[in-house]
Amino acid sequence: MMEARTVAIIGAGPVGLAAAAHALERGLRPVVLEAGPEAAYAVRQWQHVQLFSPWKYNVDIASARLLAAAGWNAPDPETYPTGRELIESYLAPLATRTALRDVIRTSHRVTAISRTGFDKAKSKGRAAARFELRTRNGKGDAALLADAVIDVSGTWFSPNPAGGNGLPALGEAEHAPRIAYGMPDVRDAQRSRYAGRAVAVLGGGHSAVGTLLDLAALAADEPGTQAIWLLRANDPAKSFGGGSADQLAARGELGMAFAALVRSGRIQVETGFSVARIEDEDRRLKITARGDRRINADELIVATGFRPDLSLLSELRLRLDPAIEAPVALAPLIDPNEHSCGTVRPHGARELAQADEAGLYLAGMKSYGRAPTFLMITGYEQVRSITADIAGDKKAAARVELTLPETGVCTRGGLASIPALSGCCGGPAPSGVESCCADDAKAKAAGRAGCGCA
């Protein structure tokens, strides 16, 4: 019998662990290399955040089979976990109580990858050479050989800067102590940093929206807290999402609640604000946009998305879209410049393989490059297909085994077209019910505070 093919999986997040589970089922030999001290290290950075996808979209099928064999009790598929609950109820047991515990190497940062005996310029015989991964841990540098590589290292630790041109704003590095990236826990763990202060949040995606909602809640408890929304776009409608048309109800409700909050005036909105410079003025941040517009704040949260760290792949031959840095076959499906809908059709090995570097695949959030709106279930389908491809099952690799929920966002008609601003979500409320609309009544009947239309 031939020895099982070794598959190096970079990253022990949800998709990396799923890749390992599928690899085991395929008879492959996975080795998971995690830079952090424990699995799901990146998720731990946003564990306070509630996901807008329920459990049924957050559990991988192969991983669930491993867990079931270990006596795991699956969560209610219709409830919405926080990042902390995702770790405690799913990822931690998967990494420590199943066969995956024997294949995960924590505190192993991959610093570079090449082909054994081949630099980037050498071609003849390249595809037959094994991959050589250089890793670094507390004991120094080491090398690992693998027949295939799945890079699911994510993008969380490579946030986009504040500058509207893709570069850090002038002064951004100098004022780093008062700048945070992503989604800091403004209501709990970092409450003392933000309570009673004017906080500017730059960005128009889910991270910015969620942070602004948390700041508004903080302001209700802590007088003097002010939320300022800095948006590069001129029309905020895109940030409000698809409302009641979104098949992920919590995602739709998030956008509607945010739209209602903006309408209420509880958030200062600065549209068309492309940050160029950050300076100190009377112990506050003076944030200046192109055209010399400026606002003052005590803190700045940059929630402008993420970008992939490609440095570890610099000795490999990559075919990436020049704009969003995603695999060239995937880019047309997710490019926000061309792709108006938030929904992306399922895809797998065919779109994610590197044609000039056989055996190399980018998956998970990293495969999206600089594009937004990635769902974990998308990553699970990616690695199911990829591991089938590595194992030689081309039919399974090409098969689609996933239906993604629609976002309800394809056309934008301005603020008046957003249900949360028009005050008519799903039609009028039933007679005798104290709600602003039908969707609000349904949400309250389900035990939630409402849908955000009120």
N, C-alpha and C positions, 0 to 999 in steps of 0.2 A: 504494500500500500504506500501511496505517496504521503509524505509528511504534510500536515495541515498547513495552509498558507497563513503566514503571520500578517495581521492587519494592525497597523499602528493607528490608534484613534487619539487625536489631539483634543483634549478637553473632556471633563467628566461632568458636564451639565446634563440637562434632560435629554438632549439629542445625542450626545456622546455616549451616555449610558444605554440609550436605546440602540445605538449602532453596535455596541458590544453584545447586547442581548440577541440581536438578530444574527450577528456573526457567530455566536455560539450555536444557535439553532442551525446554521448552515454548515457546521463542522469546521469553521475557520478558527484560528487562534488569535483572539484579540488581545492587544495590550493597550490599556488606556493611560495616557500620560496627562496628568493634571498639574498645572503650575501652582495651584493653591494648596493649602495644607489639608483640605478635605474635599470630597466630591461636592458639586453644586456650589462652589465657592462664589461664583458670580451671582447666583440667585440670592445668596445670603446678603448681598449688598442692597437688594431691593425687597427684602423679605417682608417689609411692612405694607407692601402694595397688594391690593386685591386684584386678582386677574379678572379680565372681562370675559374669559372663556370658562365654562363649567368643567368639572372634573372629567366628563366624558370626552372632552377635547384635549386633555392634558396627560392622559395615560397611554403609553405605547403598548401595543398588543403583545409583542414578544416579552417586554418587561413585565407585563401583567401575568403572563404565564410563569415566568420565573418566580415572581412573588407569590403566586397562588400555591406553588409547590412548597413554599416556605411558611404557609399558613397565614398569608396576608388577608386582611379584611379590606376589601375595596371601599373607598368612600362613596357617598351618595353621588351618582353621576350628574345630577342636576344642580348641585350646589357649587358655589364659586369660592375656591381657596385663595388665601393670601400666599405670598411667597413663602412665608414661614410654614404654613400648613402643607404646601407643596413639598417642602423639604422633609418635614417631620412624618408626614403620612405616606410619602411615596419615594422620594429620591434617597433619603438616608437609609430606609430599609432595603431598597434596591441595591445600594452600594455596599451594605454591610451584612445583609442576611441572606444573600443569594450567591450563586457561583461567581458573580461579578467581583466579589471582594478579593478574589485571587488574581484578578487581571488588572486591577487599578493600582497605579503608582502615583501617589500624591507627592507634592513638592518636587515634581519633575517638570521643569520648564523646558520646552523645546525651543532651542535657539537658532537652529538651522537644519535644512534638509538638502541632501544631494543624492546622486546615484553613486554606488560603490565603484570607484575607479573612473568616474566620468565627471568632468566639470560641465558647466552649462553649454559650452561651445561644441563639445564633442558629440557626434551623432551616431556613427556606425556601431550597432550593438547596444545602443542605449536602452531600448525597451526591455531587454533581457536582464539588465543589471538591477540588483535589489536597491531599495532606498536605504540610505544611511541617515538616521536622525541623531543629531547632537542634542544631548539633554544636560541640564545643570540642576544639581540639588545640593544639599548641605555637604556632600562628600566630594564635590567638584564636578568636572565635565565627564561625560560618558557618551558612548555611541550605541545605537540600537539598529539592527538590520530588520527590514520588513519587506514583504512582497507587495503590499499596497498601503496607502495612507489615506485616511479620511480626516480632513482638517475641519473640526467643529469647535475651534477655539473661541468662536464668538467675536463680539465687538465691544462688549461692555467696558473694557478697560482702555478703549480707544475712542473717547467721545470727540465729537466735532467741536471746534473752538467757537468763540463768540463772533469772530469776524465774519461779516457778510460775504466776503470774497473767498471763504474757505481757509484763510490764514488766521492765526490768532490776532485779535484786535491789538492795536498799539497800546501797550501798557497792561495787557492781559496777564502776562507772566508776573509782572511786578506786583499785581494786586491779587495774586492767587489766594492768599488767606481769606479774602472776602468773596471768593467765587467758588461755587459748587457746580457739579455737572451731573446730569441724569435726574434722579428723583430722590433727593435727600428726605429723610424722615422729619419733616418740619413740625409735625404735631406731637411727636413723642421723643424719640432718641435725641433729636437736635432742636427740641423746642426752645431751649434757652437761647440758642443762637438767633432764632428768627422772631420770637415773641416780642411784640412792641416795636418792631422795626419796619421800615419800608423795604420791601423785597421785590426786586424786578425779576421776572421770569421771561427768558428769551426762548421762543420756540412756538410751533403750531401743532405739534403732534400729541399723542396720548400722554407722554411724560409731562409735557408742559401743562396740559389740561388737568391732569390729576394733581399736579403740584399746586396749581392755582386754586383748585377746589379745596385742597387741604389748607392752604393759606387763608382762604375765606372762612373756613371753619375755625381756624386758629384765631382769626380776628374777632370772631364772636365771643371768644373767651378771654382774649388778651387785648385790651384797649391799646390803640396806637399801632397795631399791626396793619400794614397797608400792602395790598397786592397790586403790582403793576405788570401788565402784560405787554411785552415787547414782541411785536409780530412783524417779520420781514415782509409778508404779503400785505397787499392793500385791502383785501376782503377777508374777514375772519370766517366766512361761511364754511370753508373747507374743514376747519377745526371742529365744527359742530357735528360732523358725521352724518350718518343716514337716518338718525332718529328711529322711529318705530318700524322703518323698512329694513333695519339691520337684523339679520337672523341671529346674531349674538346679542341677546336682549340687553345684557349689562353694558356692552359697548355702546349700543344706541342710547341707553339711559344716561351714560356718562356724558355723551355729547349734548343731550337735551338739557341735563342739569346744568352743564356749563353755559349753554346758550341762555338759559334763564338767569343765571348769575350775572352774565355780562349785561343782559337787558336791565337787570335791577340797578346797575351802576355801582355795585360793590367792588368791582375791579376797574382800575384805571386802564384804559386800552390805548395803546400807541401803535397804530398800524403803519406799514411802510417804513419800519424802523430797522435799518441795516447798520449794525454796530460797527464803528470804525475805530474808536479810541476810548480807553478807560483811564480816568485820572482821579487823583485825590483832590477833594475840595471841601475844606472845613471838616476833615475826618469822615467824609462821606465819599461814595463813588459818584463821580460825574461821568455819565455814560453818553457818549456823543455818537450820533448817526451821521451818515453821509448827508450833506446839505446843512450841516452844523446844527441840526436839532439835538436837543440834549434833555436828559432827565437826571435827577439825583436820587440815589437809593443808598441804603445801608449795606445791603447784600445783593448779589447777583447770582441767579441760578440759570445756568446755560443748559437748556433742554432741546438742543438742535439736532439730536440724532447721533449716530455713531458711524465709524468707518472701520474697515478691516485693517489689521496690522499684517502687512504682506512681507515684512522684513525676513521672517523665517523661511519664506519661499523664494528668496531672491536668486538662489542658485538652480531653480527649476524653471522649466519653460511653461509659462502661463499664457493662456488666451483669455483675457478679461476685457470687458467693455471699457473703453477709455473714459467714459463719463461716470458710471456708477460702480465700477470695479467689481462687477459680478461676472460669472462665466458667460461667454458670449452667447450661448444658446438660451440662457435663462434671462438675460438682460431685457429683451423686448417684452417679456411678460410682466416685468416689475418696474421698468423705468418710469418714474413719476412724471417725467417730461412728456411721455407718450401714453401712459396707461392711466386713464382717468378713473377707472373703477378701483376700489380697494381690494377686490377679490382677485386672486391669482389661481389659475387652474393648477391641479396637481402635476408634479413633475418629479423626475428621478435621475437615474444614472446617465441617461442620454444627454440631459441638459447640464449635468454637473461634472461629467468626466472632462479631463484635460486631454485633448486630442494629441498634443505633442509630448505628453508625459503620462504614458499608459500606467494605470494603477493609482493615479492621484485624483482625489475628489475633494471639492469644497462643499460643505453641507452646513445645515443649520443657519443661524443668523449671518455667519460669515459669508455664506453663498450669496446673500442679498447685497453684499457690498455696502453701498451707501443708501440703498433703498429702504423704506420703512415698512411697517405693518406686517411683521412676520409672526405666524402662529406656530406654537410648538408642534401641533399635529401635522403641519406642513413638513417640519423637519423629520418627524417620525416616518412619514411616507418616503422622504428622500433616502433615509438610511436603509429602509426595508429594500428599496430598489437597488441601492448601491451594493449592499452585501450580497444580494442575489446575483448581481453582475460580477462581482469578484469571485463568487463560487461557480460561475459559469452557467447559471440558469438565466439565459438571455430572455426567455419568454416571461418569466416572473419579473425580471427587471423592467421590461417594457410595459407590463400590465399596470393599470391605475387602480388602486384599492382605496381611494379616498374621495369623498365629496366634501368640499369646503363650504362653510356658511357664507352667504352673500352679505356684503357690507351695507347694501342699500344706497351706496354713494356712486353715482356715475355722472350725473349732470349737476351743475351748480347754478342756481337761479338767484343768488344773492340772499341777503338776510331774510327777505319776506318769504322765501320759499322754504325756510327751515321750520319744521313743525313746532319746535319749542319756542320760536319767536312769533309764530302766527297764532299760537294759543289753541290749536285744534289738532291734537294728536289722536288720530284714529276716530275722529268724529266726536259728537257731543257726549257728555257723561250721561249714564242712565238716570231716569227720573228718580228723585229722592236720594241720590248719592252725592255726598259733598266732595266733588272732584271737579277739576277744570276741564276734563275731557275723558274719553273712553279709556285711553291708555293709562291715564293717571288712576282711574278707578280700578283697573285690572291690577296695577302695581300695588295699590293699597290693599286690595283683597288678598293678594299673595303675601302680605305681611311686610312689604317694603314701604318706605316713607312716601313714595310716589315716583313718577317717571321724570320729573323735572320740568314738566310743562307749566306748572302753576306759577 
